[in-house]
Amino acid sequence: MESLPIAEIILISFLMIFAVHQISRVVIGENADTYPSGILIAGGLFYVATNDISSGIAASLSAAAGHYLSVFLCKRFNWHEKNKP
């Protein structure tokens, strides 16, 4: 089985965590995702899929970056405020 290029792993992990965090913050108004488990799941899934530890580490780091960017954007644009007039 061919392993994915690191750039694809990083992009997929980043977008996956970013999307989950944005959806939970904007739609629900609070964190519905569990940050540490999301990071570990992203890394674990890529490690299992590719059997390559560097892919798992890249996925975990990218997922963490996606989460922190999402948190920054929520705070910057007040997206985390649920139904405030």
PyRosetta script that sets phi, psi and omega in degrees:
from pyrosetta import init, pose_from_sequence

init()
pose = pose_from_sequence("MESLPIAEIILISFLMIFAVHQISRVVIGENADTYPSGILIAGGLFYVATNDISSGIAASLSAAAGHYLSVFLCKRFNWHEKNKP")
pose.set_psi(1, 128.5)
pose.set_omega(1, 179.2)
pose.set_phi(2, -75.9)
pose.set_psi(2, 139.5)
pose.set_omega(2, 179.0)
pose.set_phi(3, -88.6)
pose.set_psi(3, 150.8)
pose.set_omega(3, 179.0)
pose.set_phi(4, -71.2)
pose.set_psi(4, 148.4)
pose.set_omega(4, 173.3)
pose.set_phi(5, -63.6)
pose.set_psi(5, 147.9)
pose.set_omega(5, -178.4)
pose.set_phi(6, -55.6)
pose.set_psi(6, -38.2)
pose.set_omega(6, -179.3)
pose.set_phi(7, -61.1)
pose.set_psi(7, -39.8)
pose.set_omega(7, 178.4)
pose.set_phi(8, -68.3)
pose.set_psi(8, -39.8)
pose.set_omega(8, 178.6)
pose.set_phi(9, -62.2)
pose.set_psi(9, -45.0)
pose.set_omega(9, 179.9)
pose.set_phi(10, -62.8)
pose.set_psi(10, -46.4)
pose.set_omega(10, -178.7)
pose.set_phi(11, -63.8)
pose.set_psi(11, -46.1)
pose.set_omega(11, -179.4)
pose.set_phi(12, -62.4)
pose.set_psi(12, -45.9)
pose.set_omega(12, -179.5)
pose.set_phi(13, -64.4)
pose.set_psi(13, -43.8)
pose.set_omega(13, -180.0)
pose.set_phi(14, -59.6)
pose.set_psi(14, -50.4)
pose.set_omega(14, -178.2)
pose.set_phi(15, -67.0)
pose.set_psi(15, -35.4)
pose.set_omega(15, -179.3)
pose.set_phi(16, -63.3)
pose.set_psi(16, -52.1)
pose.set_omega(16, -178.7)
pose.set_phi(17, -69.4)
pose.set_psi(17, -40.7)
pose.set_omega(17, 178.5)
pose.set_phi(18, -57.8)
pose.set_psi(18, -46.2)
pose.set_omega(18, -178.2)
pose.set_phi(19, -65.4)
pose.set_psi(19, -43.9)
pose.set_omega(19, 179.6)
pose.set_phi(20, -61.3)
pose.set_psi(20, -43.9)
pose.set_omega(20, -178.9)
pose.set_phi(21, -67.0)
pose.set_psi(21, -43.4)
pose.set_omega(21, 180.0)
pose.set_phi(22, -63.1)
pose.set_psi(22, -44.7)
pose.set_omega(22, -179.6)
pose.set_phi(23, -62.4)
pose.set_psi(23, -44.5)
pose.set_omega(23, -178.2)
pose.set_phi(24, -67.7)
pose.set_psi(24, -37.0)
pose.set_omega(24, -179.4)
pose.set_phi(25, -73.6)
pose.set_psi(25, -45.9)
pose.set_omega(25, -174.2)
pose.set_phi(26, -77.0)
pose.set_psi(26, -45.0)
pose.set_omega(26, -175.0)
pose.set_phi(27, -80.7)
pose.set_psi(27, -47.2)
pose.set_omega(27, -175.2)
pose.set_phi(28, -89.4)
pose.set_psi(28, -32.4)
pose.set_omega(28, 179.4)
pose.set_phi(29, 93.4)
pose.set_psi(29, 3.8)
pose.set_omega(29, 177.4)
pose.set_phi(30, -153.4)
pose.set_psi(30, 172.3)
pose.set_omega(30, 179.1)
pose.set_phi(31, -72.2)
pose.set_psi(31, 115.7)
pose.set_omega(31, 174.0)
pose.set_phi(32, -98.8)
pose.set_psi(32, -13.8)
pose.set_omega(32, 178.8)
pose.set_phi(33, -92.9)
pose.set_psi(33, 154.9)
pose.set_omega(33, 175.7)
pose.set_phi(34, -105.3)
pose.set_psi(34, 110.7)
pose.set_omega(34, -171.4)
pose.set_phi(35, -55.5)
pose.set_psi(35, -57.1)
pose.set_omega(35, -176.4)
pose.set_phi(36, -60.7)
pose.set_psi(36, -41.8)
pose.set_omega(36, -178.5)
pose.set_phi(37, -69.4)
pose.set_psi(37, -32.8)
pose.set_omega(37, 176.9)
pose.set_phi(38, -62.1)
pose.set_psi(38, -40.9)
pose.set_omega(38, 179.4)
pose.set_phi(39, -66.7)
pose.set_psi(39, -45.3)
pose.set_omega(39, -179.7)
pose.set_phi(40, -66.9)
pose.set_psi(40, -38.4)
pose.set_omega(40, 178.4)
pose.set_phi(41, -63.9)
pose.set_psi(41, -44.5)
pose.set_omega(41, 179.0)
pose.set_phi(42, -58.5)
pose.set_psi(42, -48.7)
pose.set_omega(42, 179.3)
pose.set_phi(43, -64.7)
pose.set_psi(43, -43.8)
pose.set_omega(43, -178.8)
pose.set_phi(44, -64.3)
pose.set_psi(44, -41.8)
pose.set_omega(44, 179.8)
pose.set_phi(45, -63.6)
pose.set_psi(45, -43.2)
pose.set_omega(45, 179.4)
pose.set_phi(46, -69.7)
pose.set_psi(46, -34.1)
pose.set_omega(46, 177.4)
pose.set_phi(47, -65.3)
pose.set_psi(47, -45.2)
pose.set_omega(47, 179.6)
pose.set_phi(48, -64.4)
pose.set_psi(48, -41.2)
pose.set_omega(48, -177.5)
pose.set_phi(49, -69.0)
pose.set_psi(49, -36.0)
pose.set_omega(49, -174.3)
pose.set_phi(50, -107.3)
pose.set_psi(50, -16.2)
pose.set_omega(50, -174.7)
pose.set_phi(51, 55.5)
pose.set_psi(51, 38.0)
pose.set_omega(51, -177.6)
pose.set_phi(52, -133.8)
pose.set_psi(52, 115.3)
pose.set_omega(52, -175.8)
pose.set_phi(53, -63.7)
pose.set_psi(53, -33.7)
pose.set_omega(53, 179.6)
pose.set_phi(54, -65.6)
pose.set_psi(54, -32.2)
pose.set_omega(54, 175.8)
pose.set_phi(55, -66.6)
pose.set_psi(55, -41.7)
pose.set_omega(55, 178.1)
pose.set_phi(56, -63.9)
pose.set_psi(56, -41.9)
pose.set_omega(56, 178.8)
pose.set_phi(57, -66.9)
pose.set_psi(57, -44.1)
pose.set_omega(57, 178.7)
pose.set_phi(58, -60.9)
pose.set_psi(58, -41.0)
pose.set_omega(58, 179.4)
pose.set_phi(59, -64.7)
pose.set_psi(59, -42.4)
pose.set_omega(59, 179.6)
pose.set_phi(60, -64.8)
pose.set_psi(60, -45.2)
pose.set_omega(60, 179.6)
pose.set_phi(61, -64.9)
pose.set_psi(61, -40.7)
pose.set_omega(61, 179.4)
pose.set_phi(62, -67.0)
pose.set_psi(62, -39.9)
pose.set_omega(62, 177.6)
pose.set_phi(63, -63.3)
pose.set_psi(63, -39.4)
pose.set_omega(63, 177.2)
pose.set_phi(64, -63.1)
pose.set_psi(64, -43.0)
pose.set_omega(64, 178.6)
pose.set_phi(65, -63.3)
pose.set_psi(65, -40.9)
pose.set_omega(65, 177.9)
pose.set_phi(66, -62.4)
pose.set_psi(66, -40.1)
pose.set_omega(66, 179.4)
pose.set_phi(67, -66.1)
pose.set_psi(67, -46.6)
pose.set_omega(67, -178.5)
pose.set_phi(68, -66.4)
pose.set_psi(68, -35.2)
pose.set_omega(68, 175.8)
pose.set_phi(69, -65.0)
pose.set_psi(69, -41.4)
pose.set_omega(69, 178.6)
pose.set_phi(70, -62.8)
pose.set_psi(70, -43.5)
pose.set_omega(70, 177.6)
pose.set_phi(71, -61.3)
pose.set_psi(71, -45.0)
pose.set_omega(71, 179.5)
pose.set_phi(72, -59.0)
pose.set_psi(72, -47.0)
pose.set_omega(72, -179.1)
pose.set_phi(73, -65.1)
pose.set_psi(73, -38.8)
pose.set_omega(73, 178.2)
pose.set_phi(74, -61.9)
pose.set_psi(74, -43.6)
pose.set_omega(74, -179.4)
pose.set_phi(75, -72.0)
pose.set_psi(75, -39.0)
pose.set_omega(75, -177.4)
pose.set_phi(76, -65.4)
pose.set_psi(76, -41.7)
pose.set_omega(76, -176.0)
pose.set_phi(77, -107.1)
pose.set_psi(77, 12.8)
pose.set_omega(77, 178.6)
pose.set_phi(78, 54.9)
pose.set_psi(78, 36.1)
pose.set_omega(78, 177.9)
pose.set_phi(79, -72.5)
pose.set_psi(79, -18.5)
pose.set_omega(79, -176.7)
pose.set_phi(80, -82.1)
pose.set_psi(80, -6.4)
pose.set_omega(80, 178.0)
pose.set_phi(81, -80.5)
pose.set_psi(81, 116.6)
pose.set_omega(81, -176.8)
pose.set_phi(82, -84.6)
pose.set_psi(82, 119.8)
pose.set_omega(82, 172.4)
pose.set_phi(83, 50.9)
pose.set_psi(83, 41.0)
pose.set_omega(83, 176.4)
pose.set_phi(84, -90.2)
pose.set_psi(84, 133.4)
pose.set_omega(84, -179.4)
pose.set_phi(85, -70.7)
pose.dump_pdb("model.pdb")
